[in-house]
């Protein structure tokens, strides 16, 4: 687990961190696949989407940036990029990106708010930290690819 987290976070939320990074990294790699990019771009989008929101959160709450102290989190992003790179495009067609974004939003909104609280952030700003953690990586991904952010698209249902 991430050693910089206070013990208040606990192992379950630590696993949410891993899950959030994995699904967001997969979503970043899928966008690169849809755009028919190179493996380097797959990895770049997996990393920026996987750790972007948490990086901004950590900078705002004066916490150590969570992914620079070890290899595990970047290895998760690399594995996600390679998985998408190696599997056929039809594997990721359809609603995979929407489902991965939804799972990532749930995991990281919870984890981001909990980490904010653990670092002494007041409850309402901690909720904002959860939203920020959940949304920023995907927004960066969408801006860099020239796609409208999923937050700004009209509801298709």
C-alpha positions in Angstrom: 0.0 0.0 0.0 0.9 3.6 -0.3 3.2 4.2 2.8 2.4 8.0 2.8 -1.2 7.5 3.8 -2.1 7.9 7.5 -3.3 4.7 9.0 -6.8 6.1 9.2 -7.2 5.3 5.5 -6.9 1.6 6.0 -6.4 -1.2 3.6 -9.8 -1.1 1.9 -9.3 2.4 0.7 -5.7 1.6 -0.3 -7.1 -1.0 -2.6 -9.5 1.6 -4.0 -6.5 3.6 -4.9 -5.1 0.7 -6.9 -8.5 0.0 -8.5 -9.0 3.7 -9.4 -5.5 3.9 -11.0 -6.1 0.7 -12.9 -9.4 1.6 -14.4 -8.4 5.1 -15.2 -5.2 3.9 -16.8 -7.2 1.4 -18.9 -9.5 4.3 -20.0 -6.5 6.4 -21.0 -5.1 3.5 -23.0 -8.4 2.9 -24.7 -8.6 6.5 -25.8 -5.1 6.0 -27.4 -6.3 2.8 -29.0 -9.4 4.6 -30.5 -7.1 7.3 -31.8 -4.7 4.5 -33.2 -1.7 5.8 -31.4 1.7 4.3 -30.7 2.6 2.2 -27.6 4.4 5.3 -26.1 1.1 7.2 -26.4 -0.8 4.3 -24.8 1.5 4.5 -21.8 1.4 8.3 -21.6 -2.4 8.4 -21.6 -2.5 5.5 -19.1 -0.2 7.3 -16.7 -1.7 10.8 -17.1 -5.3 9.4 -16.7 -4.3 7.0 -13.9 -2.5 9.5 -11.6 -3.5 13.0 -12.8 -6.3 13.6 -10.4 -4.5 12.2 -7.4 -1.4 14.3 -8.2 -3.4 17.5 -8.2 -5.2 16.5 -5.0 -1.9 15.7 -3.2 -0.4 19.0 -4.3 -3.4 20.9 -3.0 -3.4 19.2 0.4 0.4 19.3 0.8 0.7 15.5 0.8 3.6 13.7 -0.8 2.7 13.0 -4.4 1.5 9.4 -4.1 3.1 7.8 -7.2 6.6 9.1 -7.0 7.8 7.1 -4.0 7.6 3.6 -5.5 7.2 1.6 -8.7 3.9 -0.2 -8.2 1.5 2.5 -9.3 3.4 3.2 -12.5 3.6 -0.5 -13.1 -0.2 -0.7 -12.9 -0.4 2.1 -15.5 2.2 0.3 -17.7 0.3 -3.0 -17.4 -3.0 -1.4 -18.3 -1.4 0.2 -21.4 0.2 -3.0 -22.5 -3.1 -4.9 -22.0 -5.0 -2.6 -24.2 -2.2 -2.5 -26.7 -2.1 -6.3 -27.0 -5.8 -7.1 -27.0 -7.8 -6.7 -30.2 -9.6 -3.4 -30.7 -13.0 -5.1 -30.6 -12.3 -6.0 -26.9 -12.6 -2.3 -26.0 -15.4 -1.2 -28.4 -18.8 -0.2 -27.1 -19.3 1.2 -23.6 -16.0 0.0 -22.1 -14.7 3.6 -21.7 -17.9 4.7 -20.0 -17.9 1.8 -17.6 -14.2 2.3 -16.8 -14.7 6.0 -16.2 -17.7 5.2 -14.0 -15.8 2.7 -11.9 -12.8 5.1 -11.6 -15.0 8.0 -10.6 -16.6 5.9 -7.8 -13.3 4.5 -6.5 -11.4 7.8 -6.6 -14.2 10.0 -5.3 -14.3 7.9 -2.2 -10.5 7.5 -1.9 -9.8 11.2 -2.6 -12.3 12.4 0.0 -10.9 9.9 2.6 -7.4 11.0 1.9 -8.4 14.7 2.3 -10.0 14.0 5.6 -6.9 11.9 6.7 -4.7 14.9 6.0 -6.8 17.3 8.0 -9.0 18.8 5.3 -12.4 20.0 6.5 -15.4 17.8 5.4 -16.7 20.0 2.5 -13.3 20.6 1.0 -12.6 16.9 1.4 -15.6 16.1 -0.7 -14.3 18.6 -3.3 -10.9 16.7 -3.1 -12.8 13.5 -3.9 -14.5 15.1 -6.9 -11.2 16.6 -8.1 -9.3 13.3 -7.6 -12.0 11.5 -9.6 -12.3 13.9 -12.5 -9.0 15.6 -13.3 -7.1 12.7 -14.9 -10.0 12.1 -17.3 -10.3 15.8 -18.1 -6.6 16.0 -18.8 -6.9 12.9 -21.1 -9.9 14.4 -22.9 -8.3 17.9 -23.4 -5.1 16.3 -24.7 -7.0 14.2 -27.2 -9.3 17.0 -28.3 -12.4 15.2 -27.0 -15.2 16.9 -25.0 -14.9 15.8 -21.4 -17.3 13.1 -20.3 -18.5 15.6 -17.7 -19.5 18.0 -20.4 -21.3 15.6 -22.8 -25.0 15.5 -22.7 -26.6 12.5 -21.0 -27.2 9.9 -23.7 -29.9 8.1 -21.8 
